């Protein structure tokens, strides 16, 4: 039960607050007739069945790498199965697009969630005339507090918010059930006939309505992206509760529309009608729930960026591990503050949740389409034909919804595209820059290095003492080592190649010698848990190593054109050496100058 409560707080905040605005926005362009209400409710019901449930909860969550999920993980799984390099490159590019667009659309989540809840203030007696400017200012203050709170870590956030979201979903269920009892005819919307009939009779307007109905799935991808935080079982169990709470509430809102066709802000007016004097506590609860919705997006963004770093498509950023139990419980300060700036900008620019709804959905349906394509490809390669059939269904639905949101681009969807372009070009330039950099670095094969070193070691004067050289792979010798030993003639009596390996478990540190590379070069490896703050100097002393100096490599890159941005990324992101407590008096960074 504890895992389920945590999942409610960490994963389902976004999709859990979609009832605040989904039907309200949909009926801005529709007449509240019985046919339209039943048609929209049927669309909502079957959309929640096909996309969050089938695509993410069933298909996507059956695939993972060490318990982690997300678009990048799907791309890596495909690469491990595919044989064609062209197919691998194409899927990698699709994954880059999907991740970038998801980040672009994800920035809108805190803005629309918090604004939509704050707008409920206008139904409190004495606040009817509250200005939109005041609403925006209140929303900005809430957002700032939320982002400051993130540094406490997602595990603490889930512990704090889980019980609140449990109360929120129970409240949605109760509100919906009370309303349904007054007009149970809405239960007929479970029949897909009403969805099909709605689309056939409303034509173009019905098709455009799909662009608003898709809002009921916002945050569905968090189930997969956040899988590494809690594991799949608690998320799947929690989704059962969430699904029924959402469906009952949507149907309850539909029943309220049939009885009150003049309604504008459906959920809050339903709550005011049912709860009366308890409306204010419900509004406070909705504000807390929208804060949690925003937190779910932030947590998901941390996961996406972390996966980008570990799969080497994004530059290294400073990561704080906030859990002793799960490596994926992280906080990335630079991402946190960039998101806050973007959210404040969006709130000021769009001013209301209805305006933001016009911008919301295009990028997230793009990511859903890409996820569907990769899922279909993976299951085909695995020859799981039942899953292939299911993947075909969800991908077709994804593309229908994607096409229905194209009209949102000039209405505000361009913003999510613009926001997504920044991570997309960052990924492209960084990945291509790394490949280009390694081509120019001219590593020396170990066999060739050993032959040359043995000759130099025997014939050249040697410096007394021990020197340490940081190295990633003893099969390929870094240019800075070649430069130091062969060009500058710095040969110590004892040379140690040191590598650091981060283990998937949180604690434990071991340091040991591997087989010597050759006479004069020993190899020492440190294995450390991801939560350890290692004192390398103490480990060296414990193993009898008394070094005189420590060498490490740096690149001094001269670049032209787009590669200048790659050089900028390399300069502003930390080097691995900054994470270890090493004596500054012994450190020698060796620059290798390269032109790109």
Secondary structure, 3 states (H helix, E strand, C coil): CHHHHHHHHHCCHHHHCHHHCHHHHHCCCCCCCHHHHHHHHHHHHHHHHHHHHHHHHHHHHHCCECCECCHHHHHHHHHHHCCCHHHHHHHHHHHHHHHHHHHHHHHHHHHHHHHHHHHHHHHCCCCCCCCHHHHHHHHHHHHHHHHHHHHHCHHHHHHHHHHHHHHHHHHHHHHHHHHHHHCHHHHHHHCCHHHHHHHHHHHHHHHHHHHHHHHHHCCCCHHHHCHHHHCHHHHHHHHHHHHHHHHHHHHHHHHHHHHCCCCCCHHHHHHHHHHHHHHHHHHHHHHHHHHHHHHHHHHHHHHHHHHHHHCCCCCCCCCEECCCCCCCCEECHHHHHHHHHHHHHHHHHHCCHHHHHCCCCHHHHHHHHHHHHHHHHHHHHCCCHHHHHHHHHHHHHHHHHHHHCCCHHHHHHHHHHHHHHHHHHHHHHHHHHHHHHHHHHCCEEHHHHHHHHHHHHHHCCCEEEEEEEECCCCCEECHHHHHHHHHCCCCEEEEEEEEEEEECCCCCEEEEEEEEEECCEEEEEEEEECCCCCCHHHHHHHCCCCCCEEEEEEEEEECCCCHHHHHHHHHHCCCHHHHCCCCHHHEEEEEEEEEC
